[in-house]
Amino acid sequence: MNFPKQKIYKALKILAVVLVLLCIGLYYFRNSLLKQAIAKVTHKMAVEYNSNFSVKSASFDGLSTIHLTDVVLAPINADTLCKIKNVETSISLSSLLIGDVQVGTLKIDNGYIQLVKKGKKRNFDAFLKRDREESESNEKRKYGTFAYRIISKLLNLVPTDMDLKNFKFKIDDNGKQTSVDVNKLVLNNKQLETNLHVQAKDFDQRWNIKGFADPRNKKADIRFFNLDTGAIRVPYLDQRYNLKASFDSIRLNVQNIDKSGSELHIDGYTSIANLKINHPKIASKDVVIKNARFDYRFLLGDSFISIDSTSTMQLNKIKVRPYISYDTEKDTVYTLKMDIPKMKAQDFIVSLPDGLFTHFQGMQATGNFNYKLDFKFNKNKPNTLVFDSKLNKEDLRITKYGEADLNKLNSEFVYRAIIQNVLQRPVLVGNANPNYTPLDQISPYLRKSVLTTEDPSFFSHRGFINEAFKQSILKNIRTRKFSRGASTISMQLIKNVFLTREKTLSRKLEEILLVYILENNRIVSKERMLEVYFNIIEWGPNVYGIGEASHFYFQKSPSALNVDECLYLATIIPKPRKFMYQFNDQGNLKDYAIKNQKFLKNLMFRRGLLVPEDTIGLLPVYISGNARSLIKIKVPDSTAIKNDSLLSIEEEFDL
């Protein structure tokens, strides 16, 4: 149907008049609408957040520019959260008409935001509580749609042009104070530049943030620099978490935020130069990462959040392709896959972070390798856990060892344990030591008992037991802490001879790599490893090696130990310094200790390691050596000393 041109022109004229009248109405009633909007916000802050929101004066300049003075947000009975002296901002009316708030320009002069914690009370708790309740009530929300909506709203509130002066961000966590003074923050024509003055307890620095920012097109490329000499130090973390961190520069790039159907894609990269971290749980010294980069592609759908496998992480010369996924479509499933493509072994060694792998410094290798890790955990079906770790070698050979020379195990050497950072007495591992005991002179019962409790598949595995790792991971997930390891004799040997007993990430990572090299390059025979193990481990207070232990407890040589004595010695390995608590005041083993040995004995019977004839005619374990002096034995004609500090063994066997 064709309308006459005159009717079309008439309709357009009417529409134009309506728009003009609407604009006139908005212009004349804009201040009234502004006051209503402020009143609505004030009411919402009071009712939903238990906070006072006030504005001393508010007025329009033209049709879209708003002036506000003395803007204050203060939770009731708590420190002021935000206070700004002067605010000038403009809002896009065309976007407002369709219900989408977009901030055009923003000028702020003289103000602050402060986060304050006094005792357990924080001045921002009311806002976090509401966010947490919303998160719990919307647990089954569609992740991609929800995230895109939140990101769009937040970016629309970021002005296209911004000018901040004399603005301060402060943290006061029970006296742990940090402040960031924004001397200048300018966003003009999509170019961002700032001057920040950062102060904390023990440092004072000036930072610069500059780069490209386009909030409407959802793109950015921003860099952090230090205007002064030296690296940028990260404030607050040192005081709050004992974590010292610094870096030379950081770059954050967002190339694309796009929603296609139900999937949200976020693409970009971030890089950091000379990152330095120091924390007692990570390493005993500074950990330095010279160059790191993460090219990311985040995917969010209706029921999943993931880092796509097209993402790459680069640490110096090491490149990793990760895949991380959280999926709730049917069950709650966590997936982690890592792929290190073929690379030179030497490039891997020189790329290891300084301070994290100190025992590898100076190591040299030839050949190539690639590595794959596949991990999947179903929260509702934990026993279906997948853990598959594969390293493929290509002419890989160690040509020079670093600080940890694994060949040391093949010759005579001096061993010194370190307990609570204290170096213990030297123990010679070799025939010149009269207590040194070759493997063939150790009772076969003791060898079988110790292998049963510590590492049943020692002679068949290559340093690690996948099934043990799975069970370790499951227990750590259930307890939500590192409560169980998966230590083999090979790992105990490396830890004792080359490393310390400190519980750090550095020590554990070094242990894993050194064990792999030891076991997969045939550096030391299994028999020699077991022999060294028996001659260096601690069997009691200041008792090292089975030669000393057999005399300390039973005044015998290791070859003369009977079955029950061997079972006893095997059960005290986890806590040798507390052996005395297994005995009562008569000098006899307590019931739980006897049950431990009976459990081990029956297990060895089932595995064919013992036969009934091995236990014929045996008497209860009797401590006759110097160890007896450490057992609190009741003297018949004296008052018994009640000992309330007796400890029980936490775990019988880790099988």
N, C-alpha and C positions, 0 to 999 in steps of 0.2 A: 504494500500500500504506500503510495507516494503522498507526502504532505506538501501543500503549497509552500513556496519559499517564504511567503509573508508570515505564515503561522510559525515557521521555524524561527525567523528573526524576532517575532513577538515573544516567543517562549524564552529565547536567549536574553532579551531585554528584561523580562520579568525576573529571570534568574540573577542577572546582574544587579538589579535593584534590591533583590532579597539579600544578596551578599553584601552590598553596600550598607543596607540597613543593619545587617548583622554586625558588620565591622563598627558601625557607629554606636550600636548598642554595647558592644564589647568595650569600645573606647570610653564611653561615658560611665559604664558600670564596672569598669575593670578594678578600681580600688575597692569597691564593695565586694566583688568576687574574691579579690586577694585576701581581704580580711576574713571572709568566710572560710577560705582554704586554710589560713593560719589557725583559725578557731577549730577546724576539723582536726588538724594535726595535733594541736594542743590537747584536745579531748582524747585522741587516740593514745598519745604518749602517757596521759594520766591513767586511763582505764586499762590499757593493755600492757604498759611497761612501767607503771608506778613511777613515772618521771614527770618533772616539770619542764615544759617547753615554753619559752617566751621570746617575743620580738618587741623591742622598744618602739620602733617605727617601721612602717612598710608602705611603699608607694611606687607607682608606675612612672616611668619616664618614656613617653611615647606609647606605642601600642604593646611592645613586648619586653622592654627592659624594666627590671624590678630592682629597687633599692631597699635593703634591709639594714638595720643597725641594732647592735647589742643582741645578737642571737645567742640564746643560752639553752642548753639541754643538761638538766641536772637530775639524776635519780634521787628520789626521796630518801633522806637519811644516808646519803653517800656523797662522795666528792663529785664536783662538776665534771661531766664527761666531755662537753664541748662548749666553747665560748668564742664568738667571733664579733669583732667591733664593727666592721663594715663589709657588706656583701652587695655585689652588683652582678646580676645575671639576666640573661635573656632566654626566652622559651619560644620554640617554633610553634606559632599558632596553627599552621596547616596540619602539623602532626597532632597537636592537641585536639583538634576537631574530630579526629578519627580515634581518639583515646590513647594516643601514644605520646608520652612525654619525652621530648628531646631538648636537652640543655644546649643552647647555642654558645654563649660566652659566659665566662665566670671570672670575676675579680674579687679577691679577698685580701683585706688589709688588717693586720693585727688580730691574731686569734690563736687558739690552741685546741688540740684534742689530747686528753690525758687518760691513760688506763691505770687505775690505782687499785692495789690489793692491800688490805689491812687485815692481818690475821687470815681468816678464810673468806672474808667478805670482799667482793669486787664491785666496782662501780658500773660494770657492764653485764652483770649476771642476769638481769631481767631480760636483756636482749638475746643472750645465748640460750636461756631457758626456752624462750618462745621458738627459736630456730630449731632446738632439739626436739621439742614437741611436734613441730610441723614435720620434721624429718622422720620421726617415728610413725606418725599417722599416715605418711605417704610412702611407706617403705616399698610398696609395690608399684610406685610411679614409673612411668616410662622414662628411662634415664636420658635418652637422646633428646626427646621433646622438652623435658623439664630443664635440662642443662642449657639448651638453646634459648629457651625463654628467659632464664635468669641472666645468661651472658648478654643477650640483646638488651634487656632492661638496664643492666649495669653500664654497658657501653653507651647507651642513649643518655645516661646521666653524666657521662664524661663529656665536658664541653669541647667544641671544636676549636675554641680559642680560650686560653686561660692565662691568668696573671695573678700569682700568689706572692705576697710580700709579708715579711715579719710574721710568719706562721710557724707554730711549734707543735711537734708531736712528742709526747712525754710518756714514759713508763715508770711507775713506782711500785715495785713488787716487794712490799715489806722492807723498804729501805734500799733495795737494789734498784738504782735509778739510772735511766738512760734518756737522753733527749736528742731530738733531731730538729735543728732550726732551719726552716726553709727561708733562706735569705732572698732567694729568687727562684720562681718556677714559672716559666713562660712556655706556652704552647701557641704558636702562631704559624699559620699557613702549613700546618701539619708537622712543624719542626719543634722539637722539645728540647729545652735547655734549663738546667737547674744549678744552683749553688747551695749545698747543704753543709751545715756545721753540726757534726756528730760528737756528742760528749758522753762519756761513761766514767766509771770510777777511776780507771787508770789510763785513759787515753782521750785524746782530743784531735779530731781530724776534720778535714774539709773534703767533701765529695762533689763529684760532678756527674750528672746524668744527662745524656743528650742523645738525640737520634730522631727517628721518624715515628709519628703516631697518627693514625687515621681511624678514630673510633667508629665512624659511620660505616666505613668499608671493612671494619674488623681486621686491621692490619697494623703492625708495629715492628720497629727495629730499633732497640734501645740498648745503650751501653753505659756501664758504670765505671768511673775512673776515680782515682785519688788525685786531688789537686796538690797535695803535699807530697813529700818524698816518702817512699816506702809503700808497703801493701795496704790495702783497705782491710781494716779489722772489723769483724762482725761484733756489734755491741750486744749486751744483755746475756747472750748464751754462756759466757764465761762465768758471770755471777750466778746465773740461775741453774745451769747444768754442768758447770765445770768443763765446758767445751770451748776451747780456744780455736778460732777459725779466722783465716785471712785469705785474701786473693789480690792479684794485680788488677784484673778486670773481668767483667761479666758482660756477655752479650745475650740479649733475649730477642728472638725474632719470631713473630707470628705472621705466617704467610697467607693463611686461609682458615676461615671458620665458616663452614657451609653445611646446610642440612639438606639431605637428599632422601625424600620419603621419610622413614622413621629413623634414619641414621644421621648422626652428627659427626662431621669430620673436622678435626683441628690439626693443622699442619704447620710446621716451623722447625726451628732449632734453637738450642742454647749452648753456649760455650763458656769456658772459664779458663783463666791462665794463672798458673802458679798458686793453686789452692793448697793451703797449709792447714792441717787439722791436728789438734792435740787433745786427747782425752784418755784417761787411764784405762778405760775399757777397750780402746782401740789399739793402742800401742804405748810402749814406754817412752817413746820419743816422738818428735814431730813427723807427721806423715805428709809428704809433699807430692802433689800431682801436677806435673808441669803443664800439660795440656789435656783438656777433656772436652768432648763435644757430644751432644745428643740431638740427632735429627729425628724428630718425633712425628708420629701420626697417631693421634688418639681417635678411637672410634667408640661411639656410644649409641646403643640401640634401645629397643623396648625393654630388653631383659639382660643387657650385658654392657660392661665397660672394659675396654681393652687398649693396650698399646700394640699396634699392628706390626706384623713381622717385617714390613717394609721399613720400619724404623731402624736406626743404627746408633750404637754407642761406641765412641772411640776414646781410648785411654792411651795417650802417646801413640805407639804404633799398633796397639791391640784394637781390633775392630770386632764388635759383637753385634749380632742380630738378635734382639730379644723379642719374645712374644709373651705378653702378660694379659690374662683375662680373668674377669670376675663375671660369672654367668649364673642367673637365677631363673632361667626359663623353666626347668623341671626341678632340679636340685640346686643347691648352692655349691658351685664348682669353681675352684681356684686352679688356674693353669699357668705354668711357667715353662717356657722353652728358650734355650740359649744355643746359639750357633756361632762358633768362632771359625770362620773360613780358613782354609789352608794358609799358614804363615810360617815364616822362618822362626826356628826355636830361639835363635839369638835375639831377634827383634822382640820376642816375647819377654825374654829375660831383662833386656835393657829398658823395657817399658814398665816393669813393675815399679810401683810407687816407692820412692825413697822413704825409709823409716818403717814401712810395712813388711818388707822382705829383706831385712838386713843380712840374713845368712846367705842370700843369693848374690850379694854384691861381689863382683869379680868373677862370677861363674861364666863359662863360655860353652857353647854347644853348636853342633852342626845338625843339618837336617831340617825337616818340616813336620808340622802336625796340624790336625784340625780337631775340634771338640764339639760335642753335642750333649745337651742336657734336656731331659724330658721329665717334667714333674706335674702331677695332677692330683688334687685332693678334693674329694666329694665330702662335704660336711655331713651329709646324711648317710653316707656309706663309707666311713673312714677306712675300713679294711680293704677297699679297692684302690688304695693309694698307689700311684705310679711313680717310681723313681728310677730313672735309667740314665746312667752317665757313661759316655763313650769317648775315648781319646784314640785317634788313629795316628800312628807314627809313620814317618817316611824317612828312613836312614837317620833317625834321631840318635845322637850320641853326645854325651857330656865329655868335653875335652879338657876342661879345667873346672875345679870346684871353687866355690867361694869360701866364705867363712866356715861353712859346715862341710868339711871334707869327709864324705861318707866312707872313703877307703880306710879311714881311721879305725873302723870296726874290725878290719882284718889283721890288725897288728896290736902290739902291746901299747896301752895308753893309760893315763891317769884319769880317773873319774872323780868328780867332785859334785855332789848334789847341792842344789840351792833350795833352801827351805825358808819361806818368808823373807826372801831377799838376803839371806845369810848363807855364805859359802861354807859348806861342811868340810870335814876332814878329807884329805885325799885318799883314794882307794886305787891301788895298782891293779889293773886288769891284765893279768899275765902270770906266767909260771913263777916269776920271781917272788910273787906274793904267796906265802905258805897257805893262805886261806882260799886261794883261787882253786876252783874245782872244774876240771874238764867235764863235758857233757856226759861222757861214758862212765864217769865216777859219781854221778848223781843217781840216787835211787830211781828206778823206772817208775815206781809208784808215785813219786813226787812229780816227775815229768808228766805223767798221765793226769794227775790231780790238778796241777796248775793249768795245763792245756784245757781241761774240762771247764774250769771256772773262768779262765781269762780269754781263751781263744781256741775253741775246739777245731776249727778248720785252718789253723795256722799253716800247716804244711801244704795246703791246697790253694789258698787264696793269694792274691797279689797285693796285700796291704789293706784292702778294704773288703767289707762284706755288705753287699747291697741290701740284703734282707735286714741286717742289723741297723743299717742306716734308716730303712723304712720304719722299723719299730721305734727307733730313736726319735724320728721326726713326729710320729704319731703321739708319743708320750709328751714331747715338748709342746705340741699343739694343744693337747688336752690340758696340760698344766699351765699353759701360756707363759712358760719360762724355760730356760735351758736347764732341764732337770735330769737329762740322761744323754750320755754320749754314745758313741759306737766304737769304742777304742779297741784296737787289736794289739797283739804283742808288738807288732812292727811299729805301731804308732806310739806305744809306751816306750819303746826303745829309742826312737827318735827324740821324743820329748825329754827323756832322761839324759841322754848323752849329749845332744846338741842344743836343746832349748831350755827354757826355764819352766817353772810351774805357774807362772803368771796366767791369769784367766783373761786373756786379751784376744781380740780378733786377729791381730798380727800373729800371735803364737799359733793359733789354730790353723790359719791359712798356710803358714810356713810348714807346720807339721804335715798337712795334707800333701803339699807339693814334694817335700823331702821324702815322705814315705813312698809316693808314687815313683820317684826317681830311684830310690833304693830297691824297691821290689821289682820294677819293670826293666831294669838295666843289669840285673844279675850281678850286682856289685858285691854282695855278701851272700853266702849260702844260708839256707834256713837253719841248718844245724849250728853254724857259727852265731847267727843272730840269737838263737835260743840260749846258747851257752853264755854269751855276754849278758843277756837278760837275767839269767839266774845268778850271775856274779856281781850285778850292780844294784838290783832293786833293794829297797829298804824292807827289812823283815821285822824291825823293832826299833826302839829309840837308839839311834847311833849304831845300828846293826845293818851292815851292807854286805850283800852276797850270801849265798847259801852256805858257804864254808863257815862264816861267822855265825849264821843263824842256827845251824844244826848243833853247834857247841853251846851257843847261848841258851838254847831251850833244853837240849837233851844230852849234852856232853858226848855227842857222837859225830862221826864223819857223815857226810851226806849220803854215802853209799850204804850206810848201816841203818838208815831210817826205816821203820816199819810202816804199814799201811795207815794206821790211825794217826801216827805222827805226821805223815805226809798230808793226810786229809786236813789236819789241824793247820799246818803251815800254809796250805793253799787257801784256807778260809780267812786268814788274817791279812792277806796281801792288800785288800782295799784300804784297811785302816791299821797298819802295823803298830803305830805308836799307842794304840788303845787296846792292845792285846790283853792287858791285865784285867780289863773289865769283863772278860768272858769267864772269869773264875770267881768262885764264892770264897767265903772266909775260911774254908777248909782246904783251899788250894785245888779244888776240883772244878771241872768245867760245869758251868751252869746249864740248865735244861735246854735253853734256846740254842746254846753253842753245840750241844750234843745233837740236837735236831738238825742243825746246819750240816754237821758232818754226816749224819745218817742220810740226809737228803742227797748229798754229794755221792756218798757210797752207793746208794741205790741207783742213782743215775749212771754211775760207772758200770754197775752190774748190767743194767739194761743195754748199755752200749758195748758190752763185751770187753771192757777194759780191766775188769776184775772178775775173778771167779771165787766161789765160796772158800776154796782152800786157802786163798790169800789172807783170810781173816781168822783162821783157826788159831786158838790159843792166845789171842791178843788181850792185853789188859787195858783198862782206861788210860787215857793220856796222862802222863805224869811229868811235870816240869821239874827237872833236876839241876839245870844249869843256872847261870847268874840271873836269868829272867825271873827266877822264883823270888828274888829279893824285891821285885817290883810289885808282886802280888800281895795284897793286904790280907794276910792270913791271921786268923784269930788265935791268940795265945790262950790256952786253957785257964791259966791262973790269973788272967788280967781282964780288965773291963774291955768289952768289945767296943771297937770304934765304929760307930755308925757312919756309913758313907752314903750320903744322899746324892752323890754326883755320878753314880754308875750310869753308863751310857749303853744303850742297845745298838746292835748293828742295824743300820737303816735298810740295807739290802742284803739278802743272803747271797744270791748269785745273780749275775747279769747275763742270763742265758736266753 
